[in-house]
């Protein structure tokens, strides 16, 4: 199984648990469904911690892992980052390329008018130039 | 004298020329050629600046012992030439430092974003229709409140759409959106955008870098629109643009609305005249070739003379 899918699976377990889990606990859950090495789970949790999506806290001799935010919060944060649209930020980097930015209601109305001017099939068929 | 000519050319290509070109509407008919022209102007301005610096330096430093220029022309002119050279050096260093920062920041945000998309995307909630449409590699679906469609460019690129967006479009319209985003990724439009973003970040005032960045952004979208209409048809693309343009959060006004309108109106316009594209490419060749020849020819002549001795 690809490492990416495994990371997603581990995150789902951590979110579902609702409390910090040790590597052993995550491994036990995953091993119930498939063959997987303890060290692999350790690697995945370490990678997730490096990506700052899980927090690592020491408890006695073991580490416990917990997601930094709920799934919904993280999706919302991602969408906000995607919607961005902060010109001062976007003028200093070119990270994402959008299909379209947001517009005001007045412009949306003008857009619908402009749409009526786009004749059917032009661009598809060979219209005389 | 060469230094003055180069300085004048650099100022022209950095100020009035981009300001004028940004106001032009004919560029929308030939986005690819227009993008080449924009890049030629930017590169031409950089080359002319370098040329001005090198030419004035060569005035000061010659093979004769001492400072012959100072003895011949006096302290005022020498100081002016010296200041000019220093300015060119500052401009050059500033651009490369800022460009590096822009590159690092862009890649950091992009990697972070892609990591999160890969972790948080949903592939179980898709309907049959959507699953068939999105079977292409690198398309990710987010389940969330916003209607978004965008791409994360780079080596491990992703096209990201939200299920709210999928739900508000017909399959043909989704096809158009995906074709548009894939065109961005395939042609590495992000590299063009990054160059002009760096230029604007390095020189936000004085030169017309904001106008250049805005124009290039719009032209890149139009270029991807052209690719999308070839693959998915003009009408689905236009409908998708209108449907998604209205989805902006009303509390958060973004100054790109007129761009959406321009893109839809353009889809209804007639195809461009053939000669326009060729003319634009020719203009780009002149802008870039002129200064380059002016630098290269004297240098080659000087080298030739030096070798002949």
Interface residues (C-beta under 8 A of the other chain):
Chain A: X4 X7 X8 X11 X51 X53 X71 X74 X75 X76 X77 X78 X79 X81 X82 X83 X85 X87 X91 X92 X93 X94 X95 X96 X97 X98 X99 X100 X101 X102 X103 X104 X105 X107 X108 X110 X111 X112 X114 X115 X117 X118 X119 X120 X121 X122 X123 X124 X129
Chain B: X102 X105 X106 X109 X110 X112 X113 X115 X116 X117 X118 X119 X120 X142 X143 X144 X145 X146 X148 X149 X150 X151 X152 X153 X160 X162 X177 X180 X181 X184 X189 X190 X193 X194 X197 X200 X201 X204 X210 X213 X220 X221 X229 X230 X233 X234 X235 X238 X239 X240 X241 X242 X244 X245 X246 X247 X248 X249 X250 X252 X253 X254 X255 X256 X257 X258 X259 X260 X261 X263 X264 X265 X267 X268 X270 X271
